[in-house]
Each structure stands twice: as C-alpha cells, then as structure tokens.
Amino acid sequence: MKILIKAQGLNFRIPIYIPMAFVNLVINGYIRNKSMNKENTKYIEAIDFNMLSQSLNLLEEYKGLKIVEIQSSDGTKVEICL
C-alpha cells in the first residue's frame, strides 16, 4: 500500500508493507491486552486475526488499485493505492 501526497513543490510517498502492518497489529493487540483493564480488552478479543489475515492476502490481488484520490482547490493531491 502506498500513500502519495503531492503539494506545492513537495512530493511524499509513504510505503506501508501490509504484512508488517498485520504483525504490528497483532503485537500491539497482545501488549494492550496484557496492560489494559479487563473492561477494554473485549475490543481486542473481538478481532478475528485469521479473518484479518485472509482479508490482507486478498488485498494483494488488487495491487495498484486506487482507493482514495482527492485533490483540493490549492492543488494538493492525496492518493492511497494498494
């Protein structure tokens, strides 16, 4: 996944490696589950990580697909592509 930001004289490209994002989510969920109070852990436990993994694998089939393309009146452009 890539986030492209084009502004007046500036171009940013932020790559997001999807498997690393998934690993980050799992690790953060585990750490938060251990450090959060029991009332809030129900939200972490509600995440089905197997379904999330399958969904991320499915997204890889649509490489290059533009999810978001926004352009403001001053010429700033934001794109999010798979």
C-alpha positions as CSV (number, residue, x, y, z in Angstrom):
1,M,0.0,0.0,0.0
2,K,1.3,3.5,-0.8
3,I,0.1,6.9,0.4
4,L,1.1,9.6,-2.1
5,I,0.9,13.3,-1.1
6,K,1.6,16.0,-3.7
7,A,1.6,19.6,-2.6
8,Q,3.2,22.7,-4.0
9,G,6.8,21.7,-4.7
10,L,6.6,18.7,-2.3
11,N,6.1,15.1,-3.1
12,F,5.8,12.5,-0.3
13,R,5.5,8.7,-0.8
14,I,4.8,6.7,2.3
15,P,5.0,2.9,1.7
16,I,3.1,0.6,4.0
17,Y,4.1,-3.0,3.9
18,I,0.8,-4.9,4.6
19,P,2.3,-8.0,6.3
20,M,4.3,-5.7,8.6
21,A,1.1,-3.7,9.4
22,F,-0.6,-7.0,10.3
23,V,2.3,-8.1,12.6
24,N,2.3,-4.7,14.2
25,L,-1.5,-5.0,14.9
26,V,-1.1,-8.5,16.4
27,I,1.8,-7.4,18.6
28,N,0.1,-4.2,19.8
29,G,-3.1,-6.1,20.4
30,Y,-1.2,-8.6,22.6
31,I,0.6,-5.9,24.5
32,R,-2.5,-3.9,25.0
33,N,-4.4,-7.0,26.1
34,K,-1.9,-7.6,28.9
35,S,-1.7,-3.9,30.0
36,M,-5.4,-2.8,29.6
37,N,-8.1,-3.2,32.2
38,K,-10.5,-6.1,31.7
39,E,-13.3,-3.8,30.6
40,N,-11.5,-2.6,27.5
41,T,-9.9,-6.0,26.5
42,K,-13.2,-7.2,25.0
43,Y,-12.5,-5.0,21.9
44,I,-9.1,-6.6,21.3
45,E,-10.6,-10.0,21.8
46,A,-13.3,-9.2,19.3
47,I,-10.7,-9.0,16.4
48,D,-10.6,-12.2,14.4
49,F,-7.0,-12.3,13.3
50,N,-7.5,-15.3,11.0
51,M,-10.1,-13.4,9.0
52,L,-8.0,-10.3,9.0
53,S,-5.1,-12.3,7.6
54,Q,-7.2,-13.7,4.9
55,S,-8.5,-10.2,4.0
56,L,-5.0,-8.8,3.8
57,N,-4.0,-11.7,1.5
58,L,-7.0,-10.9,-0.7
59,L,-6.0,-7.2,-0.9
60,E,-2.6,-8.3,-2.5
61,E,-4.6,-9.4,-5.6
62,Y,-5.6,-5.8,-6.3
63,K,-2.2,-4.3,-6.4
64,G,-2.2,-0.8,-7.9
65,L,-5.9,-0.1,-7.2
66,K,-6.5,3.5,-6.2
67,I,-8.6,3.5,-3.0
68,V,-8.7,7.3,-2.5
69,E,-7.8,10.1,-4.8
70,I,-8.5,13.6,-3.5
71,Q,-7.4,17.0,-4.9
72,S,-8.0,20.3,-3.1
73,S,-8.6,23.7,-4.7
74,D,-5.0,24.7,-3.9
75,G,-3.6,21.8,-5.9
76,T,-2.7,19.5,-3.0
77,K,-3.3,15.9,-4.0
78,V,-3.6,12.8,-1.9
79,E,-3.8,9.2,-3.2
80,I,-3.9,5.9,-1.4
81,C,-3.1,2.9,-3.6
82,L,-2.8,-0.8,-2.9
